[in-house]
């Protein structure tokens, strides 16, 4: 059952080995292997309750694994909090939890990493500079916004996703985690967001695309990890399996 | 988005799309209508309106900041009484500076306790501060023995915080400006600056607007909330100092109900009760609007509305002002 494509010299940015997570007597994950390589889009597939979000929360430092080891750029690491995850270059983009709708694009862009000018103890936001950098860096990865001082709430769902992706790229993320980034979007918007994901990959980032629907990710992903009931079903590279095969693995209609 | 090319556009963007547009409009309408009431548009009643708005305005500064971060403080009226009592007690026994320090420190601590209970238990702040509202007043009952403080002595320090500004009042007949107005405007300006021009202010808005997103970007949501509660407590204590400086008296029941006046000022001033949106200047305008209505209704002497039933008019205005604010915010 535990099929892992073993191609040598894979350039993993982050690798999670034999991750087990128990909550009391319940085993949420058992011996799951996962990771993402430089310049690839890795799909993390599983039905609701399969353990996708527990796995990602461990990677983000929200939970600690009961056993197992995480390697970042080859070195074993312990990630204690989302802050630590971000510090080493792991950035997550959650659909509803990425941006503050009532705040402007540039204030969101720099949230938690504001640019300030200071004279002695007095400091203030360098709003002009933040607007400029925000607009330019989004432009650089192909995202056009009308104004950086516009409120995020007035953007479409796809535009919001793209702003969050652009923010991760600008701040030097090495791994970008996207949670169902296209599930609520129109076809045209989905296409756009997939372009930004591809752009991020071209820049050498590792992109983790979490979804329960293989259809959303089949075209853009370079590899697919399927988990079911907290177990690692397998990891497959592009071309190894068809869309329907993967869908069957997610639901358990077929075993490999 | 429209770029600010012409000065008309610039004016439109800075005013029409600003969160103070609604509150200011309400105040101007209310004020203009009341100018037809005899005795209303006199220096005497206008300065009286400002003085009556100062205490709730000062409380509303902290309360607004707290509401922007998504929390309530129903205990701030009790905290204000604690601050007033500490300041009064030590001033009357010849140690006004010690009184000043304690009247700021203890209320800030009481505020921080609200915040710590909130982040420690995850009980909604509405409930936490409903409890501490009674608890803090009970504490005051214990330390004061229920006695009322009253003094006829006139200390210089009272004039610093809330004395008559005779230099100005002598120039304008009937005027009754007080020094507390400068404290209100000064602190209001500083807090508005902190909110809109500093990283901390950015965090306050994010914590109220979308706590998950704020946490995801590394903002320490709990710390922001505790600090905001402490600031609200501190300003509550300072309001107590202003109270004692003006009236030279404080009771255990002082400031009861002021917490709701402060929330009313905040929401009339455009602050969203759900967090993530608001403005200190708006809250000050809101406090002024409510105070204007009170004086106006009393002076109008309407047959159906007895003078002491001005609260009904204030209530209607709160609701209408929030409807207007919502409408303007959605258009922006």
Interface residues (C-beta under 8 A of the other chain):
Chain A: X82 X83 X86 X92 X94 X96 X97 X98 X99 X100 X101 X102 X103 X107 X108 X110 X111 X112 X113 X114 X116 X123 X124 X125 X127 X146 X147 X149 X150 X151
Chain B: X1 X3 X193 X197 X198 X199 X202 X203 X205 X206 X209 X210 X212 X213 X214 X215 X216 X217 X218 X219 X272 X276 X277 X332
